[in-house]
Amino acid sequence: MSLIDTIKQKAAGISEELLAIRRHLHMHPELSMQEEATSAFIRKKLTEYGIPFKSGLAVYGIVGLIEGKNPSKRVIALRADMDALPIHEKNEVSYCSQNPGVMHACGHDAHMTCLLGAARILHELKEQFEGTVKLIFQPSEEKFPGGASMMIKEGALQNPSPQEMFGQHVLPTLEAGKVGFKPGKYMASTDEIYLTVKGKGGHGATPEMNVDPVLIAAHILVALQQIVSRNAPPQLPAVLSFGRFIAEGRTNIIPNEVKLDGTLRTFDEKWRAEAHQKIERMAVSIAESMGGSCEVFIDKGYPFLVNDETVTAEAKQAAIEYLGAGNVVDLDLRMTAEDFAYYSQQVPSCFYRLGTGNVEKGIVHNLHTDRFDVDESSLETGAGLMAWLAVNSLKK
């Protein structure tokens, strides 16, 4: 039997275990930098499989090693994120979250499950490949500064250092059984924008005695749309959106200050830095021109994610070999962000998508929603393909 067929057989053979792992993790979600029980569960599974690991990186992160024959010949890394979101789940399923207000609404439970499945397969086949597979279970993808940056600082990409790296993320708009790839720039950088507009509050019936921060903030909000529409290079994707506008006044009370929170997404570091400066100058100058002031805080987040052209092309071809050409699609650029970007700017990488949707089963809800779920048949696909990508990369 060929190695690819052996991997398929083993992935099918552990499908029930994958289901149990995913449901356990889904029922016990933990927020960023609180993944204590999740980390303990992963350590327990790796111990059961006989895979050595180091824990405690970035508090709850884990790095495991699977050494094949001639382990120093080549090293590749596989990554899964561990944290959940502050969302109250509304799915009526037996494996619904048991932690009120916390939910695996971004599929990280599936990511961990697939990596554990791939780890078991690879460990059982380690005499059939040369090189080393590094397993990276990373906390806090959902919260700045991002667990990836912390893991890197604490040595996750050292001793040994990988030559290539792979990560996968569920995609509910893609049918289960399919996967997608995008070479080059794939996901945007992300920054959080916090504005505090200050004025002089008072009675709504005596505006001449006040400096109205609500009006100032409204002018700032509208004017900042020029940052993208009139200042960003037209060929460069960029988004500046504000989702929070808080003015704690009343119908006849003008408050002293207003808060605006937003996000900037783009794909160019030079323009990103310029946009930060333009946002601050525009907000401050408009506020001052209207008699108030504006404090600007920009929390710089993840860089944009770049998929190495060669690594991604080879991974796509490997996926076609594993799943068939009809189950491998090309992806579009995404304005969402991912802290896997930190790895991709350190190691030639491929971050790809695992289809998890199923219209007939009603599994259609988007990421970060209270009814998100995955077609669990995708777990076998995800675990097996990840194992095959690792073996295929090690053959180089």
NORNOR-V498814 format. One record per residue. N is the residue number from 0. PHI is phi in degrees with one decimal (* if undefined). Layout:
BEGIN
n->{N | N}
phi->{PHI | PHI}
END
This chain:
BEGIN
n->{0 | 1 | 2 | 3 | 4 | 5 | 6 | 7 | 8 | 9 | 10 | 11 | 12 | 13 | 14 | 15 | 16 | 17 | 18 | 19 | 20 | 21 | 22 | 23 | 24 | 25 | 26 | 27 | 28 | 29 | 30 | 31 | 32 | 33 | 34 | 35 | 36 | 37 | 38 | 39 | 40 | 41 | 42 | 43 | 44 | 45 | 46 | 47 | 48 | 49 | 50 | 51 | 52 | 53 | 54 | 55 | 56 | 57 | 58 | 59 | 60 | 61 | 62 | 63 | 64 | 65 | 66 | 67 | 68 | 69 | 70 | 71 | 72 | 73 | 74 | 75 | 76 | 77 | 78 | 79 | 80 | 81 | 82 | 83 | 84 | 85 | 86 | 87 | 88 | 89 | 90 | 91 | 92 | 93 | 94 | 95 | 96 | 97 | 98 | 99 | 100 | 101 | 102 | 103 | 104 | 105 | 106 | 107 | 108 | 109 | 110 | 111 | 112 | 113 | 114 | 115 | 116 | 117 | 118 | 119 | 120 | 121 | 122 | 123 | 124 | 125 | 126 | 127 | 128 | 129 | 130 | 131 | 132 | 133 | 134 | 135 | 136 | 137 | 138 | 139 | 140 | 141 | 142 | 143 | 144 | 145 | 146 | 147 | 148 | 149 | 150 | 151 | 152 | 153 | 154 | 155 | 156 | 157 | 158 | 159 | 160 | 161 | 162 | 163 | 164 | 165 | 166 | 167 | 168 | 169 | 170 | 171 | 172 | 173 | 174 | 175 | 176 | 177 | 178 | 179 | 180 | 181 | 182 | 183 | 184 | 185 | 186 | 187 | 188 | 189 | 190 | 191 | 192 | 193 | 194 | 195 | 196 | 197 | 198 | 199 | 200 | 201 | 202 | 203 | 204 | 205 | 206 | 207 | 208 | 209 | 210 | 211 | 212 | 213 | 214 | 215 | 216 | 217 | 218 | 219 | 220 | 221 | 222 | 223 | 224 | 225 | 226 | 227 | 228 | 229 | 230 | 231 | 232 | 233 | 234 | 235 | 236 | 237 | 238 | 239 | 240 | 241 | 242 | 243 | 244 | 245 | 246 | 247 | 248 | 249 | 250 | 251 | 252 | 253 | 254 | 255 | 256 | 257 | 258 | 259 | 260 | 261 | 262 | 263 | 264 | 265 | 266 | 267 | 268 | 269 | 270 | 271 | 272 | 273 | 274 | 275 | 276 | 277 | 278 | 279 | 280 | 281 | 282 | 283 | 284 | 285 | 286 | 287 | 288 | 289 | 290 | 291 | 292 | 293 | 294 | 295 | 296 | 297 | 298 | 299 | 300 | 301 | 302 | 303 | 304 | 305 | 306 | 307 | 308 | 309 | 310 | 311 | 312 | 313 | 314 | 315 | 316 | 317 | 318 | 319 | 320 | 321 | 322 | 323 | 324 | 325 | 326 | 327 | 328 | 329 | 330 | 331 | 332 | 333 | 334 | 335 | 336 | 337 | 338 | 339 | 340 | 341 | 342 | 343 | 344 | 345 | 346 | 347 | 348 | 349 | 350 | 351 | 352 | 353 | 354 | 355 | 356 | 357 | 358 | 359 | 360 | 361 | 362 | 363 | 364 | 365 | 366 | 367 | 368 | 369 | 370 | 371 | 372 | 373 | 374 | 375 | 376 | 377 | 378 | 379 | 380 | 381 | 382 | 383 | 384 | 385 | 386 | 387 | 388 | 389 | 390 | 391 | 392 | 393 | 394 | 395}
phi->{* | -69.7 | -64.2 | -64.4 | -69.6 | -63.2 | -63.7 | -59.4 | -63.8 | -67.4 | -61.8 | -65.2 | -69.7 | -108.7 | -59.3 | -67.7 | -65.8 | -59.9 | -60.6 | -65.7 | -63.0 | -61.7 | -68.8 | -62.0 | -65.3 | -66.0 | -75.3 | -128.1 | -74.8 | -137.0 | -72.4 | -54.7 | 63.1 | -127.6 | -82.3 | -65.2 | -69.2 | -60.9 | -62.2 | -63.6 | -64.3 | -64.8 | -61.2 | -62.8 | -66.2 | -62.8 | -64.2 | -59.3 | -77.2 | 82.8 | -97.1 | -69.8 | -153.9 | -119.9 | -117.7 | 91.7 | -73.2 | 51.1 | 75.5 | -114.2 | -72.9 | -135.5 | -126.2 | -106.3 | -131.2 | -117.7 | -102.0 | -86.6 | -67.9 | 49.4 | -61.4 | -85.9 | -61.2 | -159.3 | -129.5 | -128.1 | -122.4 | -122.0 | -128.6 | -136.5 | -97.8 | -120.7 | -87.7 | -111.1 | -119.3 | -80.2 | -130.1 | -88.2 | -69.4 | -116.4 | -68.5 | -102.1 | -132.6 | -66.6 | -105.2 | -60.3 | -54.3 | -97.9 | -108.6 | -54.5 | 82.4 | -130.5 | -152.6 | -80.9 | -95.2 | -121.7 | 83.4 | -66.4 | -62.9 | -68.7 | -60.8 | -63.8 | -61.1 | -64.3 | -69.2 | -63.4 | -64.0 | -62.1 | -61.9 | -62.5 | -60.8 | -65.0 | -63.3 | -71.0 | -109.0 | -63.8 | -81.1 | -107.7 | -144.2 | -105.4 | 109.5 | -129.0 | -109.3 | -99.5 | -104.4 | -115.3 | -102.9 | -115.7 | -80.9 | 56.1 | -75.1 | -85.0 | -132.8 | -57.3 | -85.5 | 91.8 | -63.2 | -61.5 | -63.0 | -70.9 | -62.5 | -62.9 | -61.7 | -95.5 | 95.9 | -63.0 | -100.9 | -123.0 | 48.8 | -96.5 | -93.4 | -76.3 | -88.0 | -144.5 | -143.9 | -131.5 | -141.0 | -129.1 | -139.0 | -64.5 | -140.1 | -70.5 | -83.9 | -109.5 | -61.9 | -56.4 | 100.5 | -113.7 | -136.4 | -136.1 | -134.5 | -144.8 | -73.5 | 76.4 | -63.0 | -126.7 | -125.4 | -79.3 | -70.3 | -142.6 | -131.0 | -102.9 | -108.3 | -124.7 | -117.1 | -120.4 | -95.3 | -115.1 | -143.2 | -134.0 | -76.5 | 168.2 | -73.6 | -65.2 | -86.1 | -125.8 | -62.1 | -65.7 | -95.2 | -115.7 | -118.5 | -78.9 | -71.5 | -67.4 | -64.5 | -61.5 | -62.7 | -63.9 | -62.5 | -63.3 | -58.7 | -68.6 | -64.7 | -66.1 | -65.9 | -65.7 | -54.5 | -89.0 | -71.7 | -126.3 | -118.5 | -72.9 | -56.3 | -57.3 | -83.8 | -105.0 | -61.3 | -154.1 | -136.8 | -126.5 | -128.5 | -117.9 | -113.7 | -140.1 | -138.1 | -112.9 | -126.1 | -82.9 | -106.9 | -140.4 | -56.5 | -122.9 | -124.8 | -92.0 | -76.2 | -81.3 | -150.4 | -132.7 | -115.5 | -124.8 | -123.1 | -150.4 | -140.0 | -115.8 | -128.1 | -162.9 | -132.3 | -146.0 | -69.2 | -65.6 | -65.2 | -56.2 | -65.5 | -63.4 | -63.6 | -57.6 | -63.6 | -65.8 | -59.6 | -65.7 | -61.7 | -66.3 | -63.2 | -65.8 | -67.3 | -63.8 | -60.0 | -65.8 | -65.9 | -104.6 | 91.0 | -114.7 | -147.1 | -142.1 | -96.1 | -118.2 | -127.1 | -113.6 | -89.5 | -73.2 | -104.3 | -71.8 | -72.7 | -74.0 | -95.5 | -116.6 | -89.8 | -57.7 | -59.7 | -70.4 | -59.4 | -69.6 | -61.9 | -68.3 | -66.1 | -61.5 | -64.9 | -63.9 | -65.7 | -62.5 | -63.0 | -82.3 | -111.6 | 94.9 | -60.0 | -68.1 | -107.8 | -123.8 | -121.7 | -93.3 | -101.8 | -92.4 | -59.8 | -122.9 | -88.8 | -72.0 | -124.4 | -156.2 | -77.7 | -57.8 | -53.8 | -62.5 | -66.3 | -64.8 | -93.3 | -110.6 | -133.8 | -55.1 | -133.7 | -138.0 | -110.7 | -122.8 | -113.4 | -107.3 | -65.5 | -134.2 | -85.3 | -157.2 | -62.1 | -62.7 | -89.4 | 77.3 | -91.2 | -132.0 | -77.1 | -78.2 | -58.7 | 65.4 | -118.6 | -76.9 | -118.8 | -62.7 | -155.5 | -126.9 | -72.2 | -69.9 | -64.7 | -69.6 | -64.9 | -63.0 | -60.7 | -65.3 | -68.3 | -66.1 | -64.9 | -62.1 | -63.3 | -67.5 | -60.9 | -63.6 | -63.0 | -62.2 | -68.9 | -67.9 | -71.8 | -67.2}
END
